[in-house]
Amino acid sequence: MRVQLGRSFGWLWSAYAVSTYGTWLAFGAFPVIAVHVLHSSAFAVSLLEAAGLAVAAIVALPLGPWVEHRAKRPVMIAMDLIRFFAMASVPIAYALGLLSYGQLLVVSVISGTASIAFTAASGAYLKYLVRSDHLLVANGRFEGTSWMATAGGPPLGGALIGLLGPVITVMADALSYLLSALGVLRIRAGDVATPHDRATRLRGADLLGGWRFILRDRALRRLFLNSILVSGLIMATVPLLSVLLLGQYHFPAWQYGLAFGIPALGGFVGARLSAHLVARYGRHRVMIVSGWLRSIFPLGLAFIHPGIPGLLTVIIVEGLLITCMGIFNPIYATERLQRTPADHAAQVLSTWSVSSKLLQAALMAIWGILATLTSPLTAITISGVLLLATPLLLPKRTQLSGPVATVPH
């Protein structure tokens, strides 16, 4: 029978789904506003993405210990409301003729910071809400939802931007956070917070608590290094792919959308298969195989050419990569939660997210310089070569936690 995770999980899942779809619906809206409304330069548009990511990660650093000692549902609701008001300020300022590049940057930082805190709180709450042997199923549903939003959101958002403009699309994103807050509010299960038996003032050592815990656990340490390096090297090539496909190879916008929309469906398929594969072949084998494959396929982007063959190359390579990510991500997310005690979950998840975003921002900048000195295709190829070494950091079989029992049918 299909695993029943309960009505409370259903509301948490619904809240995640509506905010994720809203985010992907407005994907690209800020760059469009910066270019067409505020007439910003290409450098300013790049800065908007990279600086927003990095500053949000730094600002969010002290939030891990803060979230740890507070009930998680009020934190999630508060972060959703912060994101709602931040995003809603953009169409309001636009209507009043007060919208500026600085406001976009501030909104990007506020929204990114709140998203990190929400992710930490929701992950810790998921560990409380769902039995340990059901975590893989729950993470698979979140992963599948994420990839479906990735597949459908940008094309639909692009159509809405064309019909109604980017500012209206940002308002739709803002409303999605309000709906997410209402979904979390409907959860009727209890809550969890770690007792705070120390001084209420945050100490400098508290900021390092997440890293200390991760680095002490050999399996978590290897998963941490593997995941942030893989995501950093992959994300470093995303702007370069845009320059290569849209600039040098002159792909039409609709082909560019197809190149990244269709492969995201593979993530949904992979997420649906993840628990079944673990039940049949074992967690370690599936993690190792999918972890290796997701590091091999990106090298195929080195063979992109102009025209339809190039488009098909991107779709096939990205489709295979994302399918493997859909299989791998729920397993690694489950392993991370199962190895982390409830009183450290929020801090570990916050540290993990902050580290990943900081590394992504740094590698985006480095790869931008590398592409300038060589070419976008050369920089993409270098990233693919470096990715080949990352599976060596995956945990060994003896370091993983026990098997996951229940599988949906």
N, C-alpha and C positions, 0 to 999 in steps of 0.2 A: 504494500500500500504506500501511497505517497506520504511523505513525512509531514505531519501537522505541527507547525511551530507555534501555533497559538495566535489569538487575535491581537495581542500586544505586539508580537513580532510583525504582524500584518500592518499595523499602523506605523511602526518604525520603518518598515520596508516602503510603505506608501509615501511617507515623508521624504525618504531618500530619493525615491523615484521621481517625485514631482519637482524637487529642487534640482536633481541632475538633468532632467529634461529641460528645465528652464535655463540652466547654465549653458547647455549645448545649443539651445535655441538661439541664445544671444551670442554664441561663439563668433568672434570676428566683429561684433558690433562696435567695440571700443576703437579698434584700428580704423574702421570705416568712419566713425565720428571724428576721430583725430585728423584723418586725411581730408574728408569731404566737407565737414562742418567747420573744423578749426584750422584747416590748411596747414597741418603740421608736416615737418620734414620726415624723410624715411628714418633718419637717426632717432628722431623724437618718438616715432611709432615703435621702433625696436626698444628704446629706453622704457617706454610705457609698460611693455611686457616683462622685460628682464628686471628692471628696478622694482616694479610692483611685486614681483615674485620674491626677490631677495629681501626687500625691506619688510614685507609681510612675514617672512620666515624669522627674521631677527626680532621683530616686535612680538611674535607669537612665542618666542623662547620661554619667557617666564610663565606662560599660561599652562604649561604641563602640570607643575606642582599645584597651581591654583585650581585647575579642574579636578585634580586628584582628590582634593579634600571637600568637594562640593557635590551635592546631589546632581546627577547627570542630566535628568530631564529638564530642570530649570535652566541649566547651562545651554542645552541644545536649543531651547525655545528662545533664550536671550540672544544667542548667536544668529539664529534665523531672523529675529527682529532687527538686529544690527545690520545684517545684510540687506534686509528689505528697505530700511530707511536710507542706507548708503546708496543702493542702486536707484531707488525712487528719486533721490536728489538730482540725478542727471536729467530726466525729462522735465522736472520742475524748473531747474536752472535754465534749461534750454527754452522753455516756454517764457521765462522772464528775461531772456536775452543775456543771462549771466554765466553761461557755461564757458569753462576755460580748460585748458590742458592740465593745469595744476589740479583742478577738481577731479578730472579723470584719474590722475595719478593717485590722489588721496583715496578716492573711492576704490581703486584697485587694491591699495594696501589694506584698507579697512576690510573689504570683502575677503581678501586672501587670508588675513589674520583670523577673522571670524570662522572661515572655512576650516582652518587648521584646528581651532579649538572645538568646533562642532565634530570634526572627525575623531578627535581624541575622546570626547565625551560619548559619542555614539558607539565607538569601538568598545570602550569600557562597559557601557550599558548592555551591549550585545552579549558580552561575556557573562553578565549577570542574568540576562533575560533568557538565554538559550542554553540548553544542556551541552556539555562538552562534546558528546558524541554526535550532536546535531550541528556543530559549528561549521563543518565543511559544507553541509547543505545550505545553511544560512548565507555563508560567504559566497557560495556559488550563485545564489539568487541575486545578491547585490552585484556581483561581477557581471552576470548576464544583463541585468538592468542597465548597468553602466555602458556596456557595449551597444545595446539597442539604442540608448540615447545618443551615443556617439555616431551611430549609423544614420539615425533619422533626424536628429536635431539640427546639424549644420545645413543640410539641404533645405529643410523647412524654414529654418531661420534665414537662410539666404533669400528664399522666396518672400518672406515677410519683410525683410529689409528692402527688397526691391519694390514691394507694394506699399508698405506703410512707413518705411524709413527706419534707420537704426535706433533712433530714440525710443520709438514705440516698442521695439523689440527688447530694449533694456528694461522698459516698464513691465513687460511680460515676465522677464527674469525676476524682477523684484517681487511680483505677485506670487511667483513660485515659492519663494522663501516664506511668504506669509502663509501659504497653504501648507508648507512643510511644518511650520510652527503649530498650526491647528492640528495636523496629524499627530505630532508628538504629544500635544495636549490631550488627545483622545486615549492615549495609552493608560490602561487602568492597573498595570502591574506596579509593584513597589519600586524602590529606587535604591541606589547604592552610593555611598560616600566613605572615603577612608577617614577614620577619626584623626583629628589633628591634635596630637598631644604635645606639640612643641609651640614655641612662640609664634604668634600669628604673622609676624613680619617675615617676608621671604628673604632667605639667606642666599648668598652667592653660591654656596655649595649645592643648594637645592636645584639650581639650574643645570648642574652636571649629573643629577641623579639618574636621569634616563639613560645617558651615555654610559655611566658606570654600570648600571644593571645590564645593558645590552652587551657590553664588552666583557663582563664576567662570565656570561653564558656562552660557551663555545659555539653551539648551534645558532643561537641568536646573532652572535657576532658575524658568523659567516653569512647568514641570511641577510643581515643588515648591509654588509659590504657588497654582496652580490646585487641586492635589489637597488641600492642607490646608484651603483655604478652602471648597471644596465639601463635604468630609467634615465640617468644623466646622459649617457652616450646616445641613446635613442632620441631624446628630446633635443639634444644639441644639433641634430640634423634636420629637425622640422622646419626652421626658418630657411635653411639652405635648400631643402626640397622645394619650398615655395619659390625661391629665386630661380632655381634650376628649371622647374616645370613651367612657371608663369612667365619668367623673364627670358631665359636663354632659349627654351624650347617652344615658347609661345603656345602653351596648351590653353584652350578656351576655359573660362571659369567653370562651365558645367562638367568638363572632363576632369578638371582638378578636383571638383567636388566628388565625382564618381571614384576617383583614385583613392580617396580616403573614407568615403561613405560605405561602399560595398565591402571592403575588407573588414570593417567593424562588425559585420554580421558573423564573421568567423569567431570573434570574441564571445558572442552569445552562444554559439554552438560549442565552443570549448568549455565555457562555464557549465553548460548543461551536461557535458560528458565527464567533467572532472571527478565527481564523486563516484560515478560508475567505474571509471578507470582505476581509481584508488582501491575500490572494493575488489576488483578483479586482479590487479597486478601489484598492489601494495603502494603505500605512500612514497617511499623513497625512490622506487623505480620510476614512477610517474613523474616525480619532481625532477629527477636527474635527466630523464629523456626530454621532457618538455623544456627544462632549463637549458639544456644544450641546444635544442632546436631553435629556441627563441634567440639564441646568440649567434647561430649560424646563418639564418635566413636574411638578416639585414645586409649581409655582404652582397646579396643579389642586386641591391640598389646601385652597385657600381656599374651595372650593365644597362642602365637606362639610356635609351636613345629617343630622339624626337619622333613624333607621330604615334600611330596606333600601337606599333610594337612596344614603344616606351610606356604607353598607358597600360597595356596588358602586363608588362613587367612589374610596374608599380603595384597594380591590383593583386597580382599573384603573390609577389614577395610580401606585401603588407598583409594580405589575407592569411598566408601561412604563419607569419610572425604573430599576428593578433590572435589566431586560433590557439597557438601554443601559450600565449600570455593568458588567454581565457582559461586554459587548463591549469597553468602554473599558479596564477595569482590566488585563487581560493585556497589552494593547499598551503602556500606560504603564509597567507593571512591567518589561517586556522592554526598552523604551527606556532606562529608568533603569539596568538592569544592564549593557546594552551600552555605555553612555556612561561607566560607572564602572570604572576599573582594578581588578584583583583586589586590589591592596594597599590600596584605599580602600573596598571594597564594604561590609564590616561597619560601618565608621564612618558611611558615608553612610546606610545603611539604618537604623541606630540613631538618628541625628540626625533622619531623616525621621519615624520613628515617635514619638520624643519630642516633636517640634514639633507633630505632628498631635494627639497626646493632650492636650498642654497647651492648644492652641487649642480643642479640643473642650470641655475642662473649663471654660475661660473663657467660651466662648459659651453653654454650658448655663446657667451662672450668670447671664449678662447677659440671656438670653432668658427665664429664670425671672422676673427682675425686670420685664422688659418685659411679660410676660404678666400679672403682678400689677397693673401700672399700667394696662394696657389689657384684653386678654382673650387666652386661648390661641389663638383663631382669628386674631386680629389679628397676634399675634407670629409665627404660622406663615406668614401672608401676607407679612409683611415679609421673612422669610427667603427666601421664594420670589422676591420682587422682587429682592433682592440677588444671588441665585444667577444671575439673567439676565446679569449683568456678568462672571461668572467665566470664560466661554470666551474672552474677550479676552486672557487670560493664556496660552492654549495656544500651543505652539511653532509657528513658521512652517515651511513645507515644507523650506526650505533649511537649517534647524537640526537636522533629524532625521538619525539615523544611517542606514546602508544598509538595503536591503530584507531582509525575512525570507524565506528560501527555502522550507523544507519545510513542507508542510501535510498533516494527517492526513485520511484518507477513511473 
